[in-house]
Amino acid sequence: MNELIGTLSDGTPVHRWTLERAGVRVRILSYGGIVQDAEVPDRDGRTGNVVLGFDGLDGYLAHPAPFLGALIGRYANRIGGARFTLDGTEHVLVPNDGPNSLHGGERGFDKRVWDVTEVAHGLRLSLVAEDGEEGFPGRLEVTVTYTLDERGALHIAYEAVTDAPTHVNLTNHTYWNLAGSGTAGGHELRVAASRYTPSGPGLIPAGELADVSGTRYDFREARKAGGGYDDNFALDKGVTAAPEEVAELYDPASGRVLTVATTEPGMQVYTADHIGEPFEPGAGIALETQHFPDSPNRPGFPSTVLRPGEVFRSETVYGFSVR
């Protein structure tokens, strides 16, 4: 189902689509490719929304900073100093997080209106980022496909091609609260990662991969998520051709379980401690599958370079169940 929910200041219309299958209902906006809500049943069969969002378009326009539910690009997370050198040429980006580039710059993919076409059990969103936008080289053609499978799991499949060497790192910035209200600090989190990337000033990685053993970053066995996290976990599986399960989030009160499977080598865990009004700190948990932050300046990290003739592909699956 497709409905008009508003217009931007330049008159561009924004639509909302509703996907429904296997007892799961997800609403997606053409603005930012935003997952506005996801309604799933609890252990007693009561349906509730498990993502943070606003009722209408105006909320997203007035509060862009949390990136609620949005598609993020062309580079998810941070690039230190808002610059990188590729094939001997330095590229200066638009700084929008102190001296750094965050989530693609001032006008990332979260603030674009995507072209949307319906596909079986889902939607295909597409846009073009022109050469030089936000300082990034190459004309980038991006496609993101949202689908619900026969179990009600939400699949997000990304593809991109470029006409010049560039860096690409795409994700979705949905915040999950499986209780449907209150905070998510009491959720139990498991992450299949024995290492993480410690950060310095501005949350830019120091360049090392540190062992989680004996630290607050050890989620290899499920425990309460708590708060105070905005960190990239280096997933043990690395880059894979098909999605593999890497994380589980569980709300003991409702019985809802969220599983995360991905092809990506990393996942940013953000406990929304600084999310800002109208939400309270810790209102949700973002589980952003990705390559590592600042990879363009860290040759030891998995590469994010995309060259002409290559196709960037990534897929993440969010599965829902009860316990």
PyMOL commands that set and color helices and strands:
alter all, ss='L'
color gray80, all
select helices_A, chain A and resi 57-62+80-82+109-111+133-135+201-203+295-297
alter helices_A, ss='H'
color red, helices_A
select strands_A, chain A and resi 2-7+13-21+24-29+35-41+47-49+71-72+78-79+83-86+89-92+101-102+115-119+122-129+140-148+154-162+166-167+171-172+175-176+188-191+195-196+210-211+223-224+230-234+244-250+256-262+266-270+285-290+305-306+312-322
alter strands_A, ss='S'
color yellow, strands_A
deselect
rebuild
show_as cartoon
